[in-house]
Amino acid sequence: MSGGLVAIVVVLIAIGGIAATVSSYFSLQRHRADAVAMASYRKLAEQAVEYHESLKARLDQLNTRLDTIEQILRSVE
């Protein structure tokens, strides 16, 4: 009977090892997918910052032009 018990224990250990390996593999795949998604979000955020900076520069130019026009209009009055 002890030989049967040893066989059962060995089989359970093997099944547990396989289950742990499969679980860790799918966990790794999920983390890789998350890393890819985070990279795309990072790229999107960098593009948004660049776009925001270009808009701010354009707005600064327009404000400068508006100030110049206001000065010209005040000097005419």
Protein Blocks (a to p, Z undefined) as FASTA:
>chain_A
ZZmmmmmmmmmmmmmmmmmmmmmmmmmmmmmmmmmmmmmmmmmmmmmmmmmmmmmmmmmm
mmmmmmmmmmmmmmmZZ
